[in-house]
Every structure is written in structure tokens, then in C-alpha cells.
Amino acid sequence: MKSVLQASVVSILVILLTSCGGDDSGNTGDAEQTGITDNAGMVERVDPRLDALIPFDANIQKLAGGFAFTEGPVWDRRTNQLYFSDLRSNAIHTWSDAAGLGTFLQPVFEGDAGHPSVGSNGLNIDSQGRLLLMEHGSRVVSRIENDGSRTTLVDRYRGMRLNSPNDSAWHSNGWLYFTDPPYGLVGLEEDPLRELDYNGIYRLSPAGEIQLLERNQTRPNGIAFSPDEQTLYVANSDAGNKVWYAYNVVGNSIIGNPRVFYNVNDQSSEGAADGMKVDINGNLFATGPGGVWVFAADGTHLGTIKPDEVPANVAWGDDGSTLYMTARTGLYRIRLTTSGVIP
């Protein structure tokens, strides 16, 4: 029965590959650390302003490999380690200079969802140091408590199940903003288990109240705030509309004035608009076709960080000036001369 189910999703794996969770390489996700590899990629410089963000001798390092499809990294400054998802291996791993590679949780999802992308996608950390999971298989936003138990924070909007929560960003008022595309569903928008007829952008209050902010973006994915929290950036990973949107944040609550921040529909390299982070000066580091695109706040493309594999997501780590990149089967990092805020 399992082989039949796997065969039924072959036609959508290419879509998943470029959008946040699939890989048709046959990799079984046997994670391994064989030593840090230096010079595992290059930096393409487009605008002189990039020189203030990335040193000329920047070294892209590969830290570990052998994964199925890595996603959703977040740095835990309390334990000095990185958490990241291996979506198709249904696992969450850790990495640190002190301990190397470890497995934190496997399986994330228990059961048979009928397709391989069942694990967690985006990860985040709350003000108490607890890990938050955007779960595909269970279609929930969950939290791992200090005793190791898991709490579902939200799984429905107006009584209807979420599609598959994907990525999230904190606002300073304590609300969690998150995206909900269909990548955790076998048939995507046509899946019979889908209950919402749109792919939404939501926010979740500390008390558990969920609010729909936007339903007109086709495939909302990566999400991040500008440093002043007046702009919300949301990647659109639709293969037919690869763009990053910017929204005005009105009254620290609703979002409005949607506009295209940057359009990469003319790019032929592998990858789509996916996960992103913003540095302390408002520059965006956004995974897209071919690598991590670096944008100034005015929408100018400054350059692209290109590890040996196309990344799907990024996170600030160490002292905030290291950019960790989850890229298909590998985990990478690069030291920058700028930095971002670690949750």
C-alpha cells in the first residue's frame, strides 16, 4: 500500500521540491557529519552595498549532509545550538560547534499522511525558550514544553482545519504571524482533505486567538518583519508567481497595501521565493532561485549567496552575525559583517 501511495504523489514532487518540502532525488535522509567543508559555494556581488554586509573573504561552510530536505532553522541562544527540520525524514536535528550533529526529535509526525513531507517545516522559539513547530503532517502549530510534551497552539480557523503551517515570525506585541500554504497535502489545493479554500496569512495571540490577515496570496511561505515592524515581508513560492510581497503593518495588527517587493519570475535557476530573515538594518536575506538573495530595504538586489545546494530557509545564529542555511540535503553557514535578531 505504501508503494502505491508513493507512486500517487510522484507528479507533485517537483512542485514540492521548489517550494518548501520535496525532493525527488531518492535520498533517504541518512544524516551524517563528515567534517566541516570550507569554500562550499560562492557569493555573487551585484551592488557595492553588499560589501558592507558580506566580507570579500567570506567562507561558505558545509556543516553536515545526507538529509532528505532541510528546512526551518532557528538558533537557540540559551543552549547555543541550531534546530532545523528534515521535512521528508520526519525529524528535527540540532547542530553546534561543541556537539556537532544530533537528532532532537524523530518522528515528528506519527501516522501515514500518504506522502513524504510530513515532518515539521519552519521552527521558531518563544520568549520562554520553547521550540515552536509548523507541522505538515498534523497540520498544526505546536510547542514543545519544558517537560518534552507537545501542545497544539492552533489547528483550525473558524472550525476548519489549517492546510499545513509553513513558516512564522514574532511581532514584539507577542503575536505569532504565520503562513499556511498547501504543501503538506498530497493533492495541494485539490486535496479532498483540504477544508479552507485559500492559502492564508494568519496571526496567533498569546491567548490562542487566531486572526486571518490575508487570503489572496497564492502560495504564502517565508515571512519576516522589518526592524521597525512597519513592513511585513511574505514570500510567494508559487512556481507561476515567484515574488516577495511587502505589506504595511497597520496599528501593530492588520496588514494592508500589498505590493510586489521583488519579482524573480524571469529566473531559470532551481528554487522559488521561500524562507527569509531581515538584518538589523532592514536588509533582506531571502532564499530564492539559485541561492540566498540579498536585498536592500529599497528593493535593490545587492547580491546572492550561493552554497553548493539551493537553500530553502535561513536563520541568524551564534552572536547573530552567522547566517545558517538549510539547503536540500545539507546544512551550511556563512559569517557576515551584519547581523540579525535571534528570537
Secondary structure, DSSP 4 states (H G I P E B T S, - for coil): -HHHHHHHTHHHHHHHHHHTS---S------B----BSS-EEEEE-SGGGGGTS-TT---EEEEB--S-EEEEEEETTTTEEEEEEGGGTEEEEEETTTEEEEEES-SS-S--SSS--SEEEEEE-TTS-EEEEETTTTEEEEE-TTS-EEEEE-EETTEE-S----EEE-TTSPEEEEE-STTSTTGGG-TT---SS-EEEEE-TTS-EEEEE---SSEEEEEE-TTSSEEEEEEEETTEEEEEEEEEETTTEEEEEEEEEE-TT--SS--S--EEE-TTS-EEEEETTEEEEE-TTS-EEEEEEESS--SEEEEETTTTEEEEEETTEEEEEE-SS-----
